[in-house]
């Protein structure tokens, strides 16, 4: 990793890290990949590669904030009717969106900060903030605080692991395989979910058609 960041591919690698975090923020998760990047950032810092570790952390932070602001401004611009329609079309539960809105209705940055750390509420809170027209700088402050709270423990674990003698060069050779496995698992999960959803819809349609009127 240090060699990659120091070479000609360094900017491209940082761009990929940025893009992964933007994608994760808008709802396209990369299981284990983002967490792995944070752990390796801590490892790099612990072994003297401070500038490279901080570069990865910085791109992760900026990517997440950018993705959140994309959601925020998009939903603020298109308004509640279209958001509600799209939300129901993609099969998401309305109560998630309502929960996100309720979290930001009467709270400031601290409310957004705490809500984003609640599993399953990150995107609803972002969308709710846009729909409620929360001040953008208050929203961004809440996002930034939640990202610091997210980045710190993972990078700290990586740092402590490096301090206990874990060799980052030895373990970095497995990173491409972990990345491929994580992405493949995600794609398989999404495909299986799509197939099961379609089968469920067909069964529901058949049941309704066979139901006596």
C-alpha positions as CSV (number, residue, x, y, z in Angstrom):
1,X,0.0,0.0,0.0
2,X,2.7,2.6,0.8
3,X,4.4,1.8,-2.5
4,X,1.1,2.1,-4.4
5,X,0.3,5.5,-2.8
6,X,3.8,6.8,-3.4
7,X,3.8,5.7,-7.1
8,X,2.0,6.9,-10.1
9,X,-1.1,5.0,-9.1
10,X,-1.5,6.9,-5.8
11,X,-4.0,9.5,-7.0
12,X,-6.1,6.8,-8.7
13,X,-6.1,4.7,-5.5
14,X,-7.2,7.7,-3.5
15,X,-9.9,8.5,-6.1
16,X,-11.2,4.9,-5.7
17,X,-11.3,5.2,-1.9
18,X,-13.2,8.5,-2.3
19,X,-15.7,6.9,-4.8
20,X,-16.2,3.9,-2.5
21,X,-17.2,6.1,0.4
22,X,-19.5,8.2,-1.8
23,X,-21.2,5.0,-3.1
24,X,-21.5,3.7,0.5
25,X,-23.2,6.9,1.6
26,X,-25.8,6.9,-1.2
27,X,-26.8,3.4,-0.5
28,X,-24.3,1.1,-2.4
29,X,-22.5,-0.6,0.4
30,X,-19.1,-2.3,0.1
31,X,-19.1,-4.8,3.0
32,X,-15.8,-5.0,4.8
33,X,-14.0,-2.8,2.3
34,X,-14.5,0.5,3.9
35,X,-13.8,-0.9,7.4
36,X,-10.7,-2.6,6.0
37,X,-9.5,0.6,4.6
38,X,-9.8,2.3,7.9
39,X,-8.0,-0.5,9.7
40,X,-5.1,-0.3,7.2
41,X,-5.0,3.4,7.6
42,X,-4.3,2.9,11.3
43,X,-1.7,0.3,10.5
44,X,0.1,2.6,8.1
45,X,0.2,5.4,10.7
46,X,1.5,3.0,13.4
47,X,4.4,2.0,11.1
48,X,5.5,5.4,10.2
49,X,3.6,6.0,7.0
50,X,1.6,8.9,8.5
51,X,1.0,10.8,5.3
52,X,-0.4,7.8,3.5
53,X,-2.6,6.7,6.4
54,X,-4.0,10.2,6.8
55,X,-4.6,10.4,3.0
56,X,-6.8,7.4,3.2
57,X,-8.6,8.7,6.2
58,X,-9.1,12.1,4.5
59,X,-10.5,10.6,1.3
60,X,-12.8,8.4,3.4
61,X,-14.1,11.4,5.3
62,X,-14.5,13.6,2.2
63,X,-16.2,10.8,0.3
64,X,-18.8,10.2,3.0
65,X,-19.5,13.9,3.4
66,X,-19.8,14.3,-0.3
67,X,-22.2,11.4,-0.7
68,X,-24.3,12.7,2.2
69,X,-24.5,16.2,0.6
70,X,-25.5,14.7,-2.8
71,X,-28.5,13.0,-1.1
72,X,-29.3,16.1,1.0
73,X,-29.4,18.6,-1.9
74,X,-31.1,16.1,-4.3
75,X,-34.0,15.4,-1.9
76,X,-34.2,19.1,-0.9
77,X,-34.6,20.0,-4.6
78,X,-37.1,17.4,-5.8
79,X,-39.4,17.6,-2.7
80,X,-41.5,15.2,-0.7
81,X,-44.0,13.9,-3.3
82,X,-41.4,12.5,-5.6
83,X,-39.2,11.2,-2.9
84,X,-42.2,9.4,-1.3
85,X,-43.2,7.9,-4.6
86,X,-39.7,6.7,-5.4
87,X,-39.2,5.4,-1.9
88,X,-42.3,3.2,-2.1
89,X,-41.4,2.1,-5.7
90,X,-38.1,0.6,-4.6
91,X,-39.9,-1.3,-1.8
92,X,-38.5,0.6,1.2
93,X,-40.6,0.9,4.3
94,X,-42.3,4.2,4.8
95,X,-41.6,4.2,8.5
96,X,-37.9,4.3,7.9
97,X,-38.3,7.6,6.1
98,X,-40.7,8.9,8.8
99,X,-38.2,7.9,11.5
100,X,-35.5,9.8,9.7
101,X,-37.6,12.9,9.5
102,X,-38.6,12.7,13.1
103,X,-35.0,12.5,14.2
104,X,-34.1,15.8,12.5
105,X,-37.4,17.7,13.0
106,X,-36.5,19.2,16.3
107,X,-32.8,18.5,16.7
108,X,-29.7,20.2,15.5
109,X,-26.3,18.8,14.5
110,X,-26.1,16.6,17.6
111,X,-29.4,14.9,16.7
112,X,-28.2,14.3,13.2
113,X,-24.9,13.0,14.6
114,X,-26.6,10.5,16.9
115,X,-29.2,9.4,14.4
116,X,-26.6,8.7,11.7
117,X,-24.9,6.3,14.1
118,X,-28.1,4.4,14.5
119,X,-28.1,1.3,12.3
120,X,-30.4,1.6,9.3
121,X,-31.1,5.4,9.8
122,X,-28.1,6.9,7.9
123,X,-29.9,7.4,4.6
124,X,-33.3,8.1,6.0
125,X,-31.8,10.9,8.2
126,X,-30.0,12.4,5.2
127,X,-33.2,12.3,3.1
128,X,-35.2,13.6,6.0
129,X,-32.8,16.5,6.5
130,X,-33.3,17.5,2.8
131,X,-37.0,17.2,3.0
132,X,-37.2,19.2,6.2
133,X,-34.9,21.8,4.7
134,X,-32.5,21.6,7.6
135,X,-29.8,24.3,7.3
136,X,-27.1,22.7,5.2
137,X,-24.2,23.8,7.4
138,X,-25.9,22.2,10.5
139,X,-26.5,19.1,8.5
140,X,-22.9,19.0,7.3
141,X,-21.6,19.5,10.8
142,X,-23.7,16.6,12.0
143,X,-22.4,14.4,9.2
144,X,-18.8,15.4,9.9
145,X,-19.1,14.6,13.6
146,X,-20.6,11.2,12.8
147,X,-17.9,10.4,10.3
148,X,-15.2,11.3,12.9
149,X,-17.0,8.9,15.3
150,X,-17.0,6.2,12.6
151,X,-13.4,6.7,11.4
152,X,-11.8,6.9,14.8
153,X,-12.4,3.5,16.4
154,X,-11.5,1.5,13.2
155,X,-8.3,3.4,12.6
156,X,-7.4,3.2,16.3
157,X,-7.8,-0.6,16.2
158,X,-5.5,-0.7,13.1
159,X,-3.0,1.6,14.9
160,X,-3.0,-0.6,18.0
161,X,-2.6,-3.8,15.9
162,X,0.4,-2.2,14.2
163,X,1.9,-1.2,17.5
164,X,1.7,-4.8,18.7
165,X,3.9,-6.0,15.8
166,X,1.4,-6.7,13.0
167,X,3.3,-6.2,9.7
168,X,1.3,-4.2,7.3
169,X,3.3,-5.2,4.2
170,X,2.7,-8.9,5.1
171,X,-1.1,-8.5,5.3
172,X,-1.6,-6.0,2.5
173,X,-1.0,-8.8,-0.1
174,X,-4.4,-10.2,1.0
175,X,-6.3,-6.9,0.5
176,X,-7.1,-7.4,-3.2
177,X,-8.6,-10.8,-2.4
178,X,-10.6,-9.4,0.4
179,X,-11.9,-6.6,-1.8
180,X,-12.9,-9.1,-4.6
181,X,-14.6,-11.3,-2.0
182,X,-16.5,-8.5,-0.5
183,X,-17.7,-7.1,-3.8
184,X,-18.6,-10.5,-5.0
185,X,-20.6,-11.3,-1.8
186,X,-22.4,-8.0,-2.2
187,X,-23.4,-8.6,-5.8
188,X,-24.5,-12.1,-5.0
189,X,-26.6,-10.8,-2.1
190,X,-28.2,-8.2,-4.3
191,X,-28.9,-10.7,-7.0
192,X,-30.4,-13.2,-4.6
193,X,-32.6,-10.4,-3.1
194,X,-33.8,-9.4,-6.5
195,X,-34.7,-12.9,-7.5
196,X,-36.5,-13.6,-4.2
197,X,-38.4,-10.3,-4.5
198,X,-39.6,-11.2,-8.1
199,X,-40.6,-14.7,-7.0
200,X,-42.5,-13.2,-4.1
201,X,-44.3,-10.8,-6.4
202,X,-45.3,-13.5,-8.9
203,X,-46.6,-15.7,-6.1
204,X,-48.6,-12.7,-4.7
205,X,-50.0,-12.0,-8.2
206,X,-51.0,-15.6,-8.7
207,X,-52.7,-15.7,-5.3
208,X,-54.7,-12.6,-6.1
209,X,-55.7,-14.0,-9.5
210,X,-56.8,-17.3,-8.0
211,X,-58.8,-15.6,-5.2
212,X,-62.5,-16.0,-5.8
213,X,-64.3,-12.7,-6.3
